[in-house]
Amino acid sequence: MYSYDEQDQTVVDERAAQYRDQTRRYFEGKLTEEQFLPLRLQNGLYIQRHAPMLRIAVPYGHLAAKQLRMIAHIARTYDKGYVHFTTRQNIQLNWPKVEDSPAILEDLASVQMHCIQTSGNCIRNTTSDPLAGVCHDEVEDPRPYCEIIRQWSTLHPEFAFLPRKFKIAVTGAPVDRAAVRVHDIGLRLVKDESGETGFEVIVGGGLGRTPIIGKVIRRFLPKRHLLSYLDAILRVYNLKGRRDNKFKARIKILVKEMGVEAFREAVETEWRQIRDRFPLEEETIDWYKARFVRPDYDPEAGEEEWLERRREEAAFDAWYRHNTTAHKVPGYRVVFLSLKPPGVAPGDMTSEQLEAVARLCERYSFGVTRTTHTQNLVFADVRQTDLYELWQSLRELNLATPNVGKLTDMICCPGLDYCALANASSISVAHDIYARFEDLDYLYDLGDIRVNLSGCMNGCGHHSVGHIGILGVDKKGEEWYQITLGGSSADEATLGSRLGPAVAKDKVADTVEAIIETYVAQRKEDEAFLETVRRIGVQPFKERVYANH
């Protein structure tokens, strides 16, 4: 995990003090609502349906134990005792008071955290692969580059008021676990013919009301030119992006309207003028790499008794098979903590759970927890000999549901229950679906299925790229839901295809069940759900779903 230096700490301390003064002036009537709006937004504070919402930045998803404890303290002191993990790997408080927000920012700064640029038309939190640094298939660990981008983009004066919000994701692996093709900029570490490591640059992806898969504009960018090339992209966007219509202001619309070739040429032209101004030297990269302290792995870590435990206890074996994955260091395993148990809003955690996870990550994973864009948590460095003991502790905390990657591991936005933008509920619909698929053996037979739910066209639940996507819409004051099939944010990213007319809220679970029954009837041996949809198309599913409508 990246360790702050004195300069990092100064930035967050001064930002918190600045925001306290801005908030004081607002309550004294010296700043109007209009003047205060961009100030609070770039410090993560929204005004939502029932209360303000504060979004806390978790750079590329890394949280230290002391930070988890502080989040628990803040949730208990200033909120209702729980938090929500988002698809941007961030944390949201759903019930803070505006007058308490300066104190929250000061508490966060004390543990090297902040809310800087978690909202507003600026460069948001840079996200990455939750398995960065521990997976077998990496070309290179992307986290140092995420940190370089974070520091470059934080409070960057040229990019503080872009046409719209801007999101960047970085991965170091050929298998895409960071959804790089649905970001404004996606970066993938690759090697060229000579073996040099650089970046494939993808631009113009995004979800929301106009979902688009990003396009590659450069197959190979030397690491030395990373920041100058990003700067060139942002400059072109800042100059040419729409500002007259917020629905057409994202860079994906600009790329689509210009055409990818014309956009590429505009970026290359800009880049040729600036590429030697601020090169990313190898010694600079090495400095950032050194700030990520490698865990002191135990060379004696092994398998031993947990293998016998798997044979003896089916529940532990199911958790091991579905909630853990391989680690590049022998004797270790990556563990997913499922935030999708039955009866809980997907992605929510209580302050008590946060404190318990802080204790467990100190004991079992070198004091660090990671967040994922699928709204779960990760212990990246667990000794295999500790797996059984960890599983027992997680089960007591309701964090060991063995459903990671399965149908009930749903991505879900807060929806109408909280969000001022939402048209329909998400959480209650997720509960209805969950109730139909509680049989774990049946889930395992179905294999990996990604169900994504959004309560409005903004698409915070990534419905457009769900294997099964569910979008809430308003029809004359009633909640209805549009269904899409065949989307994916992973390798060979695709947008889902519309199944047919929207269905009523009380029919969504029936619809999902009919879709799954069609898959079971149509699949070939060992064929995954997404493969079946791509092979046969949506028509067989449509016929089954609407047969009795």
C-alpha positions in Angstrom: 0.0 0.0 0.0 1.2 3.5 -0.8 2.6 5.4 2.2 2.1 9.2 2.4 5.1 11.5 2.6 5.0 15.0 4.2 3.8 16.7 1.0 0.9 14.3 0.7 -0.2 14.9 4.2 0.1 18.7 3.9 -2.2 18.6 0.8 -5.0 16.8 2.6 -4.6 18.8 5.8 -4.7 22.2 4.0 -7.6 21.1 1.9 -9.6 20.1 5.0 -8.9 23.5 6.6 -9.8 25.3 3.4 -13.1 23.5 3.3 -13.9 24.2 6.9 -13.5 27.9 6.2 -15.7 27.7 3.0 -18.4 25.9 5.0 -18.3 28.5 7.8 -18.7 31.3 5.2 -21.6 29.5 3.7 -23.5 29.2 6.9 -22.7 32.8 7.8 -24.3 33.8 4.5 -21.1 35.0 2.9 -21.3 32.4 0.2 -24.5 31.7 -1.7 -25.8 28.3 -2.5 -24.6 28.7 -6.1 -21.1 29.7 -4.9 -20.9 26.9 -2.3 -22.1 24.2 -4.8 -18.8 23.6 -6.7 -16.8 23.8 -3.5 -18.8 21.1 -1.7 -19.0 18.9 -4.8 -15.2 18.8 -5.3 -15.0 17.8 -1.6 -17.4 14.9 -2.2 -20.6 16.4 -0.7 -23.9 15.8 -2.5 -27.5 16.7 -1.5 -29.5 13.6 -2.0 -33.2 12.5 -1.6 -33.3 12.3 2.1 -30.0 13.8 3.3 -26.6 14.8 2.1 -24.2 12.1 0.8 -20.5 12.2 1.3 -18.2 10.2 -1.0 -14.8 9.2 0.4 -11.9 8.5 -2.0 -10.2 5.2 -1.8 -7.4 5.4 -4.3 -7.3 2.3 -6.5 -9.2 0.5 -3.7 -6.5 0.3 -0.9 -7.5 0.7 2.8 -5.3 0.3 5.8 -6.6 -1.0 9.1 -6.4 2.4 10.8 -8.4 3.8 7.9 -11.1 1.2 8.3 -11.3 2.1 12.0 -11.7 5.8 11.2 -14.4 5.0 8.6 -16.2 3.0 11.3 -15.8 5.9 13.8 -17.2 8.4 11.2 -20.1 6.2 10.3 -21.0 5.8 14.0 -20.5 9.4 15.0 -21.8 11.3 12.0 -24.0 8.9 10.2 -26.3 5.9 11.0 -23.6 3.3 11.6 -23.0 1.9 8.1 -21.4 2.8 4.8 -21.8 1.9 1.2 -19.0 0.6 -1.1 -19.3 1.9 -4.7 -18.4 0.7 -8.2 -15.6 3.3 -8.2 -13.9 1.5 -5.3 -15.0 4.4 -3.0 -17.0 4.7 0.2 -20.3 6.7 0.6 -22.0 8.0 3.8 -25.7 8.4 3.1 -26.8 10.4 6.1 -24.2 13.0 7.2 -25.1 16.6 8.0 -23.6 19.4 6.0 -22.4 21.2 9.2 -20.5 18.0 10.2 -18.7 17.6 6.9 -15.7 19.7 7.8 -15.1 17.6 10.9 -15.4 14.4 8.8 -12.8 15.7 6.4 -10.4 16.5 9.2 -10.9 13.0 10.7 -10.1 11.5 7.3 -7.0 13.6 6.9 -5.7 12.3 10.2 -5.5 8.8 8.6 -4.3 9.9 5.1 -7.7 10.0 3.5 -9.8 12.6 1.8 -12.8 13.4 -0.4 -11.0 15.5 -2.9 -12.4 15.3 -6.4 -14.9 12.6 -5.6 -17.5 14.7 -7.3 -17.6 17.6 -9.7 -16.4 18.0 -13.3 -12.9 16.9 -12.6 -10.7 13.8 -12.7 -12.2 11.4 -10.3 -10.6 8.5 -8.3 -8.3 6.4 -10.4 -9.4 2.7 -10.2 -7.5 -0.5 -10.8 -7.4 -4.3 -10.7 -8.2 -5.5 -7.1 -5.7 -8.2 -7.6 -2.9 -5.8 -8.6 0.5 -6.9 -7.4 -0.6 -10.4 -6.4 -1.9 -12.0 -9.6 0.0 -14.4 -11.8 -0.8 -12.8 -15.1 0.5 -9.2 -14.7 2.8 -7.6 -17.1 3.6 -5.2 -14.3 2.0 -3.9 -11.1 -0.3 -1.0 -12.1 -0.6 0.6 -8.7 2.5 2.9 -8.9 1.1 4.4 -12.1 -2.3 4.8 -10.4 -0.6 6.8 -7.7 1.3 8.9 -10.2 -1.9 9.7 -12.0 -3.6 10.5 -8.7 -1.0 13.0 -7.7 -0.8 14.5 -11.2 -4.6 15.0 -11.4 -5.2 16.1 -7.8 -6.1 19.8 -7.8 -4.7 20.2 -11.3 -5.8 23.8 -12.2 -6.3 23.1 -15.9 -8.7 20.2 -15.2 -10.7 21.4 -12.2 -13.7 22.4 -14.4 -13.9 20.0 -17.3 -17.0 19.7 -19.4 -18.0 16.7 -17.3 -16.6 14.3 -14.8 -13.7 12.2 -15.9 -12.7 8.7 -14.9 -9.5 6.7 -15.5 -8.7 3.0 -14.9 -5.4 1.2 -15.1 -4.7 -2.6 -15.3 -1.5 -4.5 -15.6 -3.0 -7.8 -16.7 -4.2 -9.2 -20.0 -7.4 -10.3 -18.2 -9.4 -7.2 -17.6 -10.5 -7.0 -14.0 -10.6 -3.1 -14.0 -13.3 -2.5 -16.7 -10.8 -0.3 -18.6 -13.0 -0.2 -21.7 -15.9 1.6 -20.0 -13.8 4.5 -18.7 -13.1 7.9 -20.2 -9.5 6.7 -20.3 -8.4 3.1 -19.9 -4.8 2.1 -19.6 -3.4 -1.4 -20.0 0.2 -2.2 -19.4 1.6 -4.2 -22.3 4.9 -5.1 -23.9 6.0 -4.2 -27.4 8.0 -6.4 -29.8 11.3 -5.5 -28.1 10.0 -6.4 -24.6 9.7 -2.8 -23.4 6.7 -2.2 -21.1 4.3 0.7 -21.9 0.6 1.4 -22.1 -2.2 0.6 -24.5 -4.4 3.7 -24.4 -8.2 3.4 -24.6 -10.4 6.5 -24.8 -14.1 7.3 -24.9 -15.7 4.5 -22.9 -18.5 5.2 -20.4 -21.9 4.1 -19.2 -24.8 6.2 -18.2 -27.6 7.2 -20.6 -25.3 6.8 -23.6 -23.2 3.7 -22.9 -20.1 3.3 -25.2 -17.2 0.9 -25.3 -13.9 2.8 -25.5 -11.6 2.7 -28.5 -7.9 2.1 -28.6 -6.1 5.3 -29.8 -2.6 4.1 -29.2 -1.4 0.5 -29.1 1.9 1.3 -27.3 2.8 4.4 -25.3 6.3 4.4 -23.6 6.0 4.9 -19.9 8.2 8.0 -20.2 5.3 9.8 -22.0 2.4 8.7 -19.8 1.6 12.1 -18.2 2.2 14.1 -21.3 -0.1 11.9 -23.3 -2.8 12.0 -20.7 -2.4 15.8 -20.6 -2.8 15.9 -24.4 -6.1 13.9 -24.2 -7.5 16.2 -21.4 -6.5 19.3 -23.3 -8.3 18.2 -26.5 -11.3 17.3 -24.4 -11.3 20.6 -22.4 -11.1 22.6 -25.7 -13.5 20.6 -27.8 -15.9 19.0 -25.3 -19.5 20.2 -25.2 -20.4 22.6 -22.4 -23.9 23.6 -23.6 -25.5 20.2 -22.9 -24.4 18.1 -19.9 -25.9 14.9 -21.5 -23.5 15.4 -24.5 -20.5 16.6 -22.5 -18.6 13.4 -21.8 -15.5 12.6 -23.8 -17.2 9.5 -25.2 -19.6 11.8 -27.1 -16.7 13.9 -28.4 -14.9 10.8 -29.6 -18.0 9.5 -31.3 -18.8 12.8 -33.0 -15.3 13.5 -34.2 -14.6 9.9 -35.1 -11.8 8.0 -33.4 -9.2 8.7 -36.2 -9.8 12.5 -36.0 -9.7 12.4 -32.2 -6.5 10.4 -32.3 -4.9 12.9 -34.7 -6.0 15.9 -32.5 -4.4 14.2 -29.4 -1.2 13.3 -31.3 -0.9 16.9 -32.6 -1.3 18.3 -29.1 1.1 15.7 -27.7 3.9 16.5 -30.2 4.0 20.0 -28.7 4.2 19.0 -25.1 5.6 15.5 -24.8 9.1 16.5 -23.7 8.0 19.1 -21.1 7.4 16.7 -18.2 8.8 13.2 -18.9 8.2 10.4 -16.5 11.7 9.4 -15.8 12.7 5.9 -14.6 14.0 7.2 -11.3 10.6 8.8 -10.6 8.8 5.6 -11.4 11.2 3.7 -9.1 10.5 6.2 -6.3 6.8 5.5 -6.5 7.4 1.8 -6.7 9.4 2.0 -3.5 6.5 3.7 -1.7 4.6 0.4 -2.1 6.1 -1.7 0.6 6.2 -5.4 -0.4 4.7 -7.6 2.3 7.2 -9.8 4.2 5.9 -13.1 2.9 6.5 -16.2 4.9 8.6 -18.7 2.9 7.3 -21.5 5.1 3.6 -20.7 4.4 2.0 -23.9 3.1 -1.2 -25.9 2.7 -1.2 -28.3 5.6 -4.4 -28.9 7.6 -6.8 -26.7 5.6 -6.8 -29.3 2.9 -8.2 -31.8 5.3 -10.7 -29.2 6.4 -12.0 -28.8 2.9 -12.6 -32.5 2.7 -14.4 -32.5 6.0 -16.6 -29.4 5.7 -18.5 -28.7 2.6 -19.3 -25.1 3.6 -15.6 -24.3 4.0 -14.8 -26.0 0.7 -17.5 -24.0 -1.1 -16.1 -20.7 0.3 -12.6 -21.7 -0.7 -13.7 -22.6 -4.3 -15.8 -19.5 -4.9 -14.4 -16.7 -2.6 -10.7 -17.3 -2.9 -8.3 -17.3 -5.9 -4.7 -18.0 -6.7 -1.8 -15.8 -5.4 1.6 -15.5 -7.2 3.5 -16.3 -4.0 3.5 -20.0 -3.0 1.6 -20.6 0.2 -0.7 -17.6 -0.1 -4.3 -17.1 -1.3 -6.4 -14.1 -2.3 -9.7 -13.9 -0.3 -12.9 -12.1 -1.3 -15.2 -10.9 1.4 -18.7 -11.0 0.1 -20.8 -7.9 0.8 -23.8 -9.7 -0.8 -25.4 -11.8 1.9 -29.2 -12.3 1.9 -31.2 -9.4 3.3 -28.5 -6.8 3.1 -28.2 -3.9 0.6 -25.4 -5.0 -1.8 -22.2 -3.2 -0.9 -23.2 -2.1 2.6 -21.2 -2.6 5.8 -21.8 -1.7 9.4 -19.3 0.1 11.6 -19.0 -3.1 13.7 -18.1 -5.1 10.6 -15.6 -2.4 9.5 -13.8 -2.6 12.9 -13.8 -6.4 12.8 -12.4 -6.4 9.3 -9.6 -4.0 10.4 -8.6 -6.5 13.1 -8.8 -9.4 10.7 -6.7 -7.8 8.0 -4.0 -6.9 10.6 -3.9 -10.6 11.6 -4.3 -12.2 8.2 -3.4 -9.8 5.4 -0.6 -7.4 6.5 -3.0 -4.8 7.6 -4.5 -3.9 4.2 -8.0 -4.4 2.7 -9.0 -3.7 -0.9 -12.2 -2.7 -2.4 -13.5 -3.9 -5.8 -15.7 -2.3 -8.5 -18.1 -5.2 -7.9 -18.7 -3.9 -4.4 -16.9 -6.5 -2.4 -13.7 -6.5 -0.3 -10.4 -8.4 -0.7 -7.7 -9.6 1.6 -4.9 -9.9 -1.0 -2.2 -11.8 1.1 -3.6 -14.6 3.2 -1.5 -17.6 4.3 -3.1 -20.8 3.2 -2.7 -22.2 6.7 -4.9 -19.3 8.0 -7.7 -19.8 5.6 -9.9 -22.0 7.8 -9.6 -19.7 10.8 -10.3 -16.6 8.7 -13.3 -18.3 7.2 -14.7 -19.0 10.6 -14.3 -15.3 11.6 -15.8 -14.0 8.4 -18.8 -16.3 8.7 -19.5 -14.9 12.2 -19.5 -11.4 10.6 -21.8 -12.4 7.7 -19.0 -11.7 5.2 -18.4 -15.3 4.0 -21.4 -15.9 1.7 -19.8 -18.2 -0.9 -21.3 -16.4 -3.9 -18.6 -14.2 -5.4 -19.1 -14.1 -9.2 -22.4 -15.8 -9.0 -25.9 -14.5 -9.7 -26.6 -13.2 -6.2 -23.2 -11.3 -6.2 -25.1 -8.4 -7.8 -23.8 -4.9 -8.5 -26.5 -2.5 -7.2 -26.7 1.3 -6.8 -28.7 2.8 -3.9 -31.6 3.7 -6.2 -34.8 5.4 -5.1 -34.2 4.6 -1.5 -31.4 7.3 -1.3 -30.5 8.9 -4.6 -32.2 12.1 -5.8 -31.6 11.2 -9.4 -33.2 7.7 -9.3 -36.4 6.8 -11.0 -36.9 3.4 -9.4 -35.8 1.2 -6.5 -32.7 -1.1 -6.8 -32.2 -2.6 -3.4 -35.6 -4.1 -3.0 -35.5 -5.6 -6.5 -32.1 -7.2 -5.6 -33.7 -8.7 -2.5 -36.5 -10.2 -4.7 -34.0 -11.7 -7.1 -31.9 -13.1 -4.2 -34.9 -14.8 -2.7 -35.4 -16.8 -6.0 -31.8 -18.0 -6.0 -30.8 -18.9 -2.4 -29.9 -22.5 -3.3 -26.1 -22.4 -3.5 -25.8 -25.7 -5.4 -28.1 -24.3 -8.1 -26.0 -21.1 -8.2 -22.8 -23.1 -8.7 -24.4 -25.1 -11.4 -25.3 -21.9 -13.2 -21.7 -20.7 -13.1 -20.6 -17.1 -13.3 -23.4 -14.6 -14.0 -23.1 -10.9 -13.5 -26.4 -9.2 -12.6 -26.2 -5.4 -12.5 -29.0 -3.1 -11.3 -29.3 0.7 -11.8 -32.1 2.9 -10.5 -31.8 5.4 -13.4 -30.1 6.1 -16.7 -26.9 7.4 -15.0 -26.0 3.7 -14.7 -24.1 3.7 -11.4 -25.0 0.0 -11.1 -23.3 -0.7 -14.5 -26.5 -2.2 -15.9 -25.4 -1.6 -19.5 -22.5 -4.1 -19.1 -24.3 -6.7 -17.0 -24.7 -10.2 -18.3 -28.2 -9.4 -17.1 -28.7 -5.7 -16.9 -31.7 -4.2 -15.0 -32.5 -0.5 -15.4 -35.3 1.2 -13.4 -37.5 3.7 -15.3 -40.5 5.8 -14.3 -43.7 5.2 -16.1 -46.4 7.7 -15.0 -45.2 7.5 -11.4 -44.8 3.7 -11.4 -41.5 1.7 -11.2 -40.8 -0.4 -14.3 -37.6 -2.1 -15.4 -35.8 -2.5 -18.7 -33.8 -5.7 -19.1 -30.7 -6.2 -21.2 -28.7 -9.4 -21.9 -25.1 -10.1 -23.0 -23.2 -7.2 -21.6 -19.7 -7.4 -20.2 -17.1 -4.9 -18.8 -14.4 -7.6 -18.9 -12.4 -8.9 -21.9 -14.2 -8.4 -25.2 -16.4 -5.8 -23.5 -19.8 -5.4 -24.9 -23.1 -3.5 -24.2 -26.1 -5.6 -23.4 -29.0 -6.0 -25.9 -32.5 -4.9 -25.0 -34.7 -7.9 -24.3 -38.1 -6.2 -24.9 -40.6 -3.9 -23.2 -40.0 -2.9 -19.6 -41.5 -5.2 -16.9 -43.3 -4.2 -13.7 -41.4 -4.2 -10.5 -43.2 -7.2 -9.2 -42.3 -9.1 -12.3 -38.5 -8.5 -12.3 -37.6 -11.6 -10.3 -40.0 -13.7 -12.5 -38.2 -12.3 -15.6 -34.7 -13.2 -14.3 -35.9 -16.7 -13.4 -37.3 -17.1 -16.9 -34.0 -15.9 -18.4 -32.1 -18.4 -16.3 -34.4 -21.3 -17.2 -33.9 -20.5 -20.8 -30.1 -20.6 -20.3 -30.3 -23.9 -18.6 -32.4 -25.3 -21.5 -30.2 -23.9 -24.2 -26.6 -24.1 -22.9 -24.1 -26.5 -24.2 -21.9 -28.6 -21.8 -19.8 -26.3 -19.7 -21.0 -23.2 -21.6 -21.1 -20.0 -19.5 -24.2 -17.8 -19.5 -22.5 -15.0 -21.5 -21.3 -17.5 -24.1 -24.8 -18.9 -24.5 -26.3 -15.4 -25.0 -23.7 -14.5 -27.5 -24.2 -17.8 -29.4 -28.0 -17.9 -29.6 -28.9 -14.1 -29.2 -31.7 -12.7 -27.1 -34.7 -14.0 -29.1 -35.1 -17.3 -27.3 -34.9 -15.5 -23.9 -37.4 -12.9 -25.2 -39.9 -15.6 -26.3 -39.7 -17.3 -22.9 -40.1 -14.0 -20.9 -43.0 -12.5 -22.8 -44.8 -15.8 -23.5 -47.5 -15.0 -20.9 -47.5 -11.2 -21.1 
